[in-house]
Amino acid sequence: MGTSSQRGYVTPRGKKWYGYFRKTVIDPTTAKQKTVRVAVILGHRSQMKRSQAREALEREITKQNGQTGDAGRVMNDGSVSFGWFVRNRFLPLKEANWKEETSKVKKLLIQKDLIDPFDKIPLENFDKFTLQVHLNKLAQTRSRDRVLQMRAYLRDIFVEAVDQDFLSKDPARKVRVPAQLRETDKTTLSWEQLRKALSRLDLRDRLLLELDMTNALRPSELFALRWKCFNLAESNMSVSETAYMGKIRPWGKTRKSLGVIHIPRKLTADLWRWKQQCPDPTPEAFIFPNQDGDFIDTGNYRKRVLHKLAAELELPKLTFQVIRRTIATLAQKKGTVKDVQGVLRHSRAATTTDVYMQEIPKSVRATVDSINKELRKRSTSVRKQKASVVNGGLTTSQFRRSQSVLTPNDTNRLVGTFVSD
């Protein structure tokens, strides 16, 4: 279809004039020619009439045919599929800000929850209803955090589609978080349960978990510790690396993850004794190595030690995440929120309080009792008023002073008044 003889048409949408005409383009997915409808933003309705909008569209059509002229902003072909756009235009921009392992996980989640269901659907076919229904379905089978993450990705994807002129309107802008979300795991243990778990382990595993519990370490930090990180004289440990997905990385999860952590004296002494017994006490050796002398795999240790221990002690759950959440919760009575944030090495206190700290029922009951106790205390004004009534309208101090000047008859009269009342 030739474009030189066509005039297209204009229509108002919201506060702007839009023009539409057909054009032959190269399909970016197949590299073949195809005819598409092109949408053009011509200008604000408050600044031009329909006749002026038509003239602007004609200029745009002329420009598209290789001639000069003023133009509105041309949008790319809206029939490009969702999957193609995410893989070729969205992910390449985002990957620059993601670490290698993080990128693998995020791309896998986006592929499973967004690309697979919407892969071949053209971008221009999406609307708020379609996206909201999909998010509601995800909420039935995915965790709360997963749903929130997918909503954020959807919004980012369509914002990028608008910014890159593939769409004129963002269909995900008003998509809401579903009201019914699956509760996230909030399991915590007691001090007694933690002590029982430690008592069942041999020296290496006991020290490994005691160090993890004491400093609320992430497993990636715990298993990357080497003897060169241990400072006996200063009773501290330098967290300078992390072990993740089979690799040692010179960075942590957040900017505050790495640094020097305090080790209590008794635990320091036990670690020193373990150093005398471990197979390789050289500086570069791992403090808690596997049988090959390499760092321990987190998943393997969780299944081999933690799950087994939870079954033996009949614990509701025992994982590194549960331990970290437990310490954050129980430590509420051991220090301030900022202290606990420092132990967990979070960049923001909100992460400590909103994600890790859980309420302690016994502490909540004690708080309620304390509130009620304060409410039941007699106020000073009530005590003074009662004393005034008992002393015949006088305050306690006034009544006492009056005793030195009142005659016996006056005293009897006051007492008689009190008795009759």
Long-range contacts (C-beta under 8 A, 24 or more apart in sequence): 1-35, 3-61, 3-64, 3-65, 4-65, 6-61, 7-54, 7-57, 7-58, 7-61, 8-57, 8-61, 9-57, 10-42, 10-50, 10-53, 10-54, 10-57, 12-45, 13-168, 15-44, 15-45, 15-46, 16-41, 16-42, 16-43, 16-44, 16-45, 17-41, 17-42, 17-43, 17-44, 17-45, 17-48, 17-50, 17-53, 17-56, 18-42, 18-168, 19-53, 19-54, 19-56, 19-57, 19-60, 19-72, 21-57, 21-60, 21-61, 21-64, 23-64, 25-77, 27-77, 28-77, 28-80, 28-84, 28-88, 29-80, 29-81, 29-84, 36-77, 36-79, 38-64, 38-74, 38-75, 38-77, 39-75, 39-78, 39-168, 40-71, 40-72, 40-73, 40-74, 40-75, 41-72, 41-73, 41-75, 41-168, 42-72, 43-72, 73-165, 74-165, 75-165, 75-166, 75-167, 75-168, 76-164, 76-165, 76-166, 77-166, 78-122, 78-123, 78-124, 78-166, 78-167, 79-122, 79-123, 79-124, 80-122, 80-123, 80-166, 81-119, 81-120, 81-121, 81-122, 81-123, 82-114, 82-115, 82-118, 82-119, 82-120, 82-121, 82-122, 82-123, 82-126, 82-157, 83-115, 83-118, 83-119, 83-120, 85-123, 85-157, 85-161, 85-166, 86-110, 86-114, 86-115, 86-157, 87-115, 89-160, 89-161, 89-164, 89-166, 90-156, 90-157, 90-160, 93-160, 94-156, 99-251, 101-244, 101-245, 101-247, 104-245, 109-146, 109-149, 109-150, 110-153, 113-138, 113-142, 113-146, 113-150, 114-150, 114-153, 114-154, 114-157, 123-161, 123-166, 123-167, 124-167, 126-158, 126-171, 126-172, 127-171, 128-171, 128-172, 128-173, 128-174, 128-175, 130-171, 131-171, 131-172, 131-175, 132-175, 132-176, 135-175, 135-177, 135-178, 136-178, 138-178, 139-178, 139-180, 139-181, 139-182, 140-180, 142-182, 143-182, 143-184, 144-181, 144-182, 144-183, 144-184, 145-184, 147-177, 147-178, 147-181, 148-177, 151-175, 151-177, 185-317, 185-321, 185-322, 186-325, 186-358, 187-316, 187-317, 187-322, 187-325, 188-322, 188-325, 188-326, 188-329, 188-330, 188-358, 189-315, 189-316, 189-318, 189-322, 189-323, 189-326, 190-330, 191-330, 193-313, 193-315, 194-323, 194-326, 196-313, 197-309, 197-313, 197-315, 197-318, 200-309, 200-312, 200-313, 201-305, 201-309, 203-270, 203-274, 203-277, 204-274, 204-278, 204-288, 205-305, 207-267, 207-270, 207-271, 207-274, 207-288, 208-288, 209-323, 210-267, 210-270, 211-237, 211-263, 211-267, 211-271, 212-320, 212-323, 213-323, 213-326, 213-327, 214-263, 214-264, 214-267, 215-261, 215-262, 215-263, 215-343, 216-323, 216-324, 216-327, 216-328, 216-343, 216-344, 217-261, 217-324, 218-242, 218-253, 218-257, 218-320, 218-324, 219-298, 219-301, 219-302, 219-320, 220-244, 220-252, 220-253, 220-298, 221-252, 221-257, 222-288, 222-320, 223-286, 223-288, 223-295, 223-296, 223-297, 223-298, 223-301, 224-248, 224-286, 224-295, 225-286, 225-287, 225-288, 226-283, 226-284, 226-285, 226-286, 226-287, 227-275, 227-281, 227-282, 227-283, 227-284, 227-285, 227-286, 227-287, 228-283, 228-284, 229-287, 230-271, 230-275, 230-287, 232-268, 232-272, 235-262, 235-263, 235-264, 235-265, 235-268, 236-260, 236-261, 236-262, 236-263, 237-261, 237-263, 243-295, 243-296, 243-298, 246-297, 248-295, 254-345, 254-346, 254-347, 255-347, 256-345, 256-346, 256-347, 257-345, 259-345, 261-345, 324-356, 325-356, 325-358, 328-352, 328-356, 328-357, 328-358, 329-356, 329-357, 329-358, 329-359, 329-360, 330-360, 332-357, 332-360, 332-363, 333-360, 333-363, 390-418, 392-417, 392-418
